[in-house]
Amino acid sequence: MIALNHILKFITKDGKEVIIRPAGKEDKDRLVEMYLNFNPEDRCLGLPPISKPAIEAWVEFILESGFSIVAECDGKIVGHVAVIPAGDGTGELCIFILREYQNRGIGQKLMEEIIKMSMERGMRGIFLTTSRCNVRAIHVFKKMGFRVVDSCYDYEMYLPLKEKKIC
Ligand SMILES: CC(C)(COP(=O)(O)OP(=O)(O)OC[C@H]1O[C@@H](n2cnc3c(N)ncnc32)[C@H](O)[C@@H]1OP(=O)(O)O)[C@@H](O)C(=O)NCCC(=O)NCCS
């Protein structure tokens, strides 16, 4: 792993080089492109949206209201994680990896980096909602330290950050 001012490079389990870096408003078009190519079967709880105008509005909202990290591979954005602050020191997380790039360690790397970024910003916790059928996502979230706090319908998960160490 090489650290380059918040830009990281890592090699996936199958030998592909991936760049992990913070994203900003200038990435809007490339993020929209990623979500236009997102396999609808991998949507979770209605996200990402499907039509281009809805994707554009959603990506714009995320980039304006929260902070994001993207994974780039083969010259395009293939993964995106974001935290939207809720105004009480916590924030809501969403993460999506294009199907052809799933299961290569990219999701876990993005999770590690967004957790560090959230801590650097002084946040006290991150929450998320996922489908109870989304076993891979739940595995990844638990591995990162998230715990299920409500399982009445979907899974509400929470990661307290105060006691975590940045490494
Ligand atoms: C969930 C998601 C973000 C994970 O990212 P990813 O890059 O595929 O995940 P990684 O490769 O980093 O890790 C996958 C882990 O899940 C495990 N896994 C794979 N399939 C699994 C399954 N069916 N059940 C349980 N664990 C599974 C892998 O073994 C690996 O764990 P390990 O490192 O302990 O062996 C990604 O798959 C994705 O975008 N899915 C569709 C959208 C989605 O569900 N987003 C979350 C919405 S809340």
Ligand as a Chemical Component Dictionary entry (heavy atoms), coordinates in Angstrom:
data_LIG
# 
_chem_comp.id                   LIG 
_chem_comp.type                 NON-POLYMER 
_chem_comp.pdbx_formal_charge   0 
_chem_comp.three_letter_code    LIG 
# 
loop_
_chem_comp_atom.comp_id 
_chem_comp_atom.atom_id 
_chem_comp_atom.alt_atom_id 
_chem_comp_atom.type_symbol 
_chem_comp_atom.charge 
_chem_comp_atom.model_Cartn_x 
_chem_comp_atom.model_Cartn_y 
_chem_comp_atom.model_Cartn_z 
_chem_comp_atom.pdbx_ordinal 
LIG C1  C1  C 0 -21.480 -5.078  -0.347 1  
LIG C2  C2  C 0 -20.300 -4.524  -1.132 2  
LIG C3  C3  C 0 -20.185 -3.024  -0.895 3  
LIG C4  C4  C 0 -19.017 -5.205  -0.627 4  
LIG O1  O1  O 0 -17.932 -4.760  -1.389 5  
LIG P1  P1  P 0 -16.937 -5.835  -2.065 6  
LIG O2  O2  O 0 -15.830 -5.109  -2.700 7  
LIG O3  O3  O 0 -17.725 -6.774  -2.925 8  
LIG O4  O4  O 0 -16.440 -6.621  -0.753 9  
LIG P2  P2  P 0 -14.992 -7.206  -0.416 10 
LIG O5  O5  O 0 -14.438 -7.912  -1.603 11 
LIG O6  O6  O 0 -14.182 -6.140  0.204  12 
LIG O7  O7  O 0 -15.370 -8.231  0.735  13 
LIG C5  C5  C 0 -16.334 -9.235  0.522  14 
LIG C6  C6  C 0 -16.400 -10.123 1.750  15 
LIG O8  O8  O 0 -17.673 -10.783 1.771  16 
LIG C7  C7  C 0 -17.457 -12.191 1.791  17 
LIG N1  N1  N 0 -18.572 -12.769 1.056  18 
LIG C8  C8  C 0 -18.748 -12.870 -0.280 19 
LIG N2  N2  N 0 -19.937 -13.442 -0.556 20 
LIG C9  C9  C 0 -20.520 -13.703 0.639  21 
LIG C10 C10 C 0 -21.760 -14.301 1.026  22 
LIG N3  N3  N 0 -22.643 -14.745 0.110  23 
LIG N4  N4  N 0 -22.041 -14.400 2.351  24 
LIG C11 C11 C 0 -21.167 -13.951 3.293  25 
LIG N5  N5  N 0 -19.968 -13.385 2.982  26 
LIG C12 C12 C 0 -19.653 -13.267 1.662  27 
LIG C13 C13 C 0 -16.096 -12.383 1.131  28 
LIG O9  O9  O 0 -15.543 -13.638 1.499  29 
LIG C14 C14 C 0 -15.330 -11.204 1.750  30 
LIG O10 O10 O 0 -15.043 -11.416 3.108  31 
LIG P3  P3  P 0 -13.572 -11.853 3.648  32 
LIG O11 O11 O 0 -12.607 -10.805 3.211  33 
LIG O12 O12 O 0 -13.753 -11.914 5.138  34 
LIG O13 O13 O 0 -13.277 -13.206 3.019  35 
LIG C15 C15 C 0 -20.445 -4.802  -2.663 36 
LIG O14 O14 O 0 -20.475 -6.189  -2.867 37 
LIG C16 C16 C 0 -21.641 -4.138  -3.298 38 
LIG O15 O15 O 0 -21.565 -3.028  -3.790 39 
LIG N6  N6  N 0 -22.792 -4.839  -3.312 40 
LIG C17 C17 C 0 -23.993 -4.330  -3.971 41 
LIG C18 C18 C 0 -24.508 -3.049  -3.350 42 
LIG C19 C19 C 0 -24.721 -3.171  -1.848 43 
LIG O16 O16 O 0 -25.258 -4.152  -1.360 44 
LIG N7  N7  N 0 -24.282 -2.122  -1.127 45 
LIG C20 C20 C 0 -24.472 -2.021  0.299  46 
LIG C21 C21 C 0 -25.786 -1.327  0.550  47 
LIG S1  S1  S 0 -26.044 -1.038  2.264  48 
# 
loop_
_chem_comp_bond.comp_id 
_chem_comp_bond.atom_id_1 
_chem_comp_bond.atom_id_2 
_chem_comp_bond.value_order 
_chem_comp_bond.pdbx_ordinal 
LIG C1  C2  SING 1  
LIG C2  C3  SING 2  
LIG C2  C4  SING 3  
LIG C2  C15 SING 4  
LIG C4  O1  SING 5  
LIG O1  P1  SING 6  
LIG P1  O2  DOUB 7  
LIG P1  O3  SING 8  
LIG P1  O4  SING 9  
LIG O4  P2  SING 10 
LIG P2  O5  DOUB 11 
LIG P2  O6  SING 12 
LIG P2  O7  SING 13 
LIG O7  C5  SING 14 
LIG C5  C6  SING 15 
LIG C6  O8  SING 16 
LIG C6  C14 SING 17 
LIG O8  C7  SING 18 
LIG C7  N1  SING 19 
LIG C7  C13 SING 20 
LIG N1  C8  SING 21 
LIG N1  C12 SING 22 
LIG C8  N2  DOUB 23 
LIG N2  C9  SING 24 
LIG C9  C10 SING 25 
LIG C9  C12 DOUB 26 
LIG C10 N3  SING 27 
LIG C10 N4  DOUB 28 
LIG N4  C11 SING 29 
LIG C11 N5  DOUB 30 
LIG N5  C12 SING 31 
LIG C13 O9  SING 32 
LIG C13 C14 SING 33 
LIG C14 O10 SING 34 
LIG O10 P3  SING 35 
LIG P3  O11 DOUB 36 
LIG P3  O12 SING 37 
LIG P3  O13 SING 38 
LIG C15 O14 SING 39 
LIG C15 C16 SING 40 
LIG C16 O15 DOUB 41 
LIG C16 N6  SING 42 
LIG N6  C17 SING 43 
LIG C17 C18 SING 44 
LIG C18 C19 SING 45 
LIG C19 O16 DOUB 46 
LIG C19 N7  SING 47 
LIG N7  C20 SING 48 
LIG C20 C21 SING 49 
LIG C21 S1  SING 50 
# 
